[in-house]
């Protein structure tokens, strides 16, 4: 670095754009090892598939009725209407859970319930509502049906050897139902990411304690733990570490050796007592990837890597820490979890109208927290929740947030914005 290099107010040569910082991080993590587990279907909810699953059989394995009614030959109902019905003889009944006995002959039908197996000779089902009983052995059909109507054919849900679920899929209740329907009892999933969390600073006391003058409660550890747990991670709390380099380095080394991701907060800004940068550089392999991003709030974040463990030095202010988690820690955890194509664009969102002008500095990404207010016959209003990055209540009161991109110097009132909803 030459002596005439201009540094920013934090002592760094330049701030990294958010998208570039995300790319640097994810590129560095692409080859990280991901352990796998085998688990029972009964405990597989919210786990991530470690391999593709092919259907071992046709589902359903036999044509089934999707309505209560009569199994028929579709040709026998051709032209049937309320003014000109066709007449069919009831020649049998399909018992639930059993293969039908007999064959549907021309001019005849079988009584069948929803889910019943289709008898031989039939190729459609007439709904009860479209029939009129003549007597115990005869019905009028008052609406014709085509071949395949009101039934599901063999393999129509999913065919044998076709992909049921793909590697990287986050298992939802409906996915477990599909696997159960296919008779799959155990699956290979990615191991849950392990996250270590520690807070730094002589001014921090546990959140369960009453702080004396000059001290503050540790908000970030429990907040970050909750965010990680929601993403399916196993979290270990390494407590509060004082601003002593030897102790900080010792604790961080232990956390790095035991976890996929390590988060510390309070030591990411530039200052005499902030040790994050020095300690990560001592760990090396490769060390710091990014220090400082063009983001408000959250500018002083440190992103590092030690072998296969991602390290994040988050700002001490709770709002800034949560913003950095959303933009950097969340995608890293999803990568370690093996979740594919789960990007922020998939986060629940809605369009809203901004209720006031908001200024922004060009060259940085601004995150604006908002409350949503319903409007009759129009999009909801997005009302900015203003406050400093140390004010955790702004996030608690917010329903969501939107971004002002780096190229913009602000957004005018009544502009439509895309609000990402906070869960």
Beta strands, then each sheet from edge to edge (+ up, - down):
strand 1: 36-40
strand 2: 53-54
strand 3: 64-65
strand 4: 69-72
strand 5: 86-93
strand 6: 108-112
strand 7: 124-127
strand 8: 131-135
strand 9: 138-141
strand 10: 151-152
strand 11: 163-165
strand 12: 186-190
strand 13: 194-200
strand 14: 204-205
strand 15: 216-217
strand 16: 234-241
strand 17: 261-265
strand 18: 286-291
strand 19: 295-296
strand 20: 302-306
strand 21: 309-314
strand 22: 349-354
strand 23: 358-359
strand 24: 365-375
strand 25: 378-384
strand 26: 400-404
strand 27: 410-411
strand 28: 416-421
sheet 1: 1+ 12-
sheet 2: 2+ 11-
sheet 3: 3+ 10-
sheet 4: 7+ 4- 6+ 5+ 9- 8+
sheet 5: 16+ 13+ 17+ 21+ 20- 18+
sheet 6: 14+ 15+
sheet 7: 19+ 24+ 25- 22- 28+ 26-
sheet 8: 23+ 27-
end
